[in-house]
Amino acid sequence: MDATQGLWLLTVPVLAVGVAAVARRTGVSAPLALVVAGLLATAIPGTPDFELDPEFVLFAFLPPLLFAAAWQSSLPNLRDNARPIAYLSVGLVLCTTLVTGYVVYLIVPGLPLAAAFVLGAIVAPPDAVAAVGVAKRLGLPRRVVTVLVGESLFNDATALTAFRIAVAAAAGEGVSLATGGERFLFAAVGGTLVGLAAGPPLHWLRTRLRDPLAENAVAVLAPFAAYLVAEAVHASGVIAVVVSGLYLGHRFTESPAATRVLGLSFWKVLTFILESVVFLLIGLQLPAVVEGLSAWHPLTLAWWALTVFAVVVAVRFAWVFATALVPALVARRRARTGGAVDDTRRLNRRELTVVSWAGMRGVVSLAAAFAIPVTTARGEPFPERHLILFLTFTTVLATLLVQGVTFPALIRRLGIGGEAERHTDAVAEAGAQHAAARAALERLEALVAEEEDLDEQVLRRLRELAEYRQLRAWERLGGGTGPGGTEVPTAVYQRLRREMLAAEREVFVRLRDERRIDDEVLDRVLRELDLEEVALSRD
């Protein structure tokens, strides 16, 4: 690799991070802005072709992104919503594969049915990155976010398995429906077993290292290890990564505080960079996608692209609302028989509409499309490979443009918010903080009774700190202000303490510039100040 190629490789992540940063600051959808930036970059003379290497994408990007999402997910919440998540991540993906494939088979002359199902499997899995980001920012109810996150964790495994089966059939490997079902079950069960087998030993290793850097290094390597082991035995590497990530994330509370602080910060930065690069790469695929499309009229291509987009959107709406009837029918039957009916775990129509519209496609679809072999097992060109690439690209772009742009407006229009849920959480947190503060004070008094000659000033500060944490949680219920908009005591404390920390920081930097303290000393004291300021800025 020469210097020019290295410069271009550096330009991609730098441009991706820059565009994403501007989008975050201006409130624009970062995935959409990145895709548009990639499209515009392809029009600049001299821009090289950045054709996706599917194996590189599926190994370098997918495992860490899925692992980070699983790590930060709530295992109890996912378990509580297992049924709707399974409907979406398995049932909807397979339904989209079959319906989209059959429709494309009907409208594209000469396209084999197996090749049409390849396209169906490729465009079946939504990428929930954009949708979940908007949902969290606009405060959607927790259950809606959990369902979307759970779907994104498992739908890639279903789609990639269906894709491999369809490719094998289209390439003339003689895959039957029974053989395909066996492969699918083996991939799912095998991936789950690999993930369960990898989680406990990795957790055991992490908890015994007693070194924040080493512990987080194990976590960084974990998704790649789980993925490779599962793929080596022809199981689902995606499921193995998700299962191991859920296990390690659930046990993360057993790690030391320094490990948790470092780990959470690292995964946030890594996820931000990888997601930004991924969406920029989508836009940069345009030259490779339009190659080989001269055999079709542009209006014909546009009609096919519009049809595929409409089908994937319509199938998702129909599936979401149809499967929502299942618990309603079960509840109606229980009501007839005098059984208990629980409506607290059912999404209402507005929430179902939001879930239905959150169907943006992403890089997994494009990576799968580029993974289509050029030739079949008989040495013949794969049927309409360039057309499948084009329809995949237009579907990804259309979902990001249409659904991605309108998704926030739809949420506001429907008036869906988690205000009551957030208030309940705040009350629960205040009560928990109160109980924790009482436990801390009781432990302190027990230590005072056991030990003698403890400094009274130290004891007073410890008691004040426990009371401060307790009051902060209760005052948060009032939005951080008192009667007439006045600042509550903890808000005053935070504001004044930040000013004091800023003054301390200026002194330390000035002393370093005057060569009166070394940079190592500066790093140490600044870390203490930064950790305290982060704690103050928690709200």
Secondary structure as UniProt FT lines:
FT   HELIX           3..26
FT   HELIX           30..42
FT   TURN            45..46
FT   HELIX           54..60
FT   HELIX           62..71
FT   HELIX           75..80
FT   HELIX           82..86
FT   HELIX           87..92
FT   HELIX           93..107
FT   TURN            109..110
FT   HELIX           113..122
FT   HELIX           129..137
FT   TURN            138..139
FT   HELIX           142..170
FT   TURN            171..172
FT   HELIX           177..209
FT   HELIX           212..232
FT   TURN            233..234
FT   HELIX           237..250
FT   HELIX           252..254
FT   HELIX           257..283
FT   TURN            284..285
FT   HELIX           286..290
FT   TURN            291..292
FT   TURN            294..295
FT   HELIX           298..336
FT   TURN            337..338
FT   TURN            344..345
FT   HELIX           349..357
FT   HELIX           363..370
FT   TURN            377..378
FT   TURN            383..384
FT   HELIX           385..398
FT   HELIX           399..403
FT   HELIX           404..414
FT   HELIX           419..450
FT   HELIX           456..476
FT   TURN            477..480
FT   HELIX           483..485
FT   HELIX           489..513
FT   TURN            514..515
FT   HELIX           519..536
FT   TURN            537..538
//
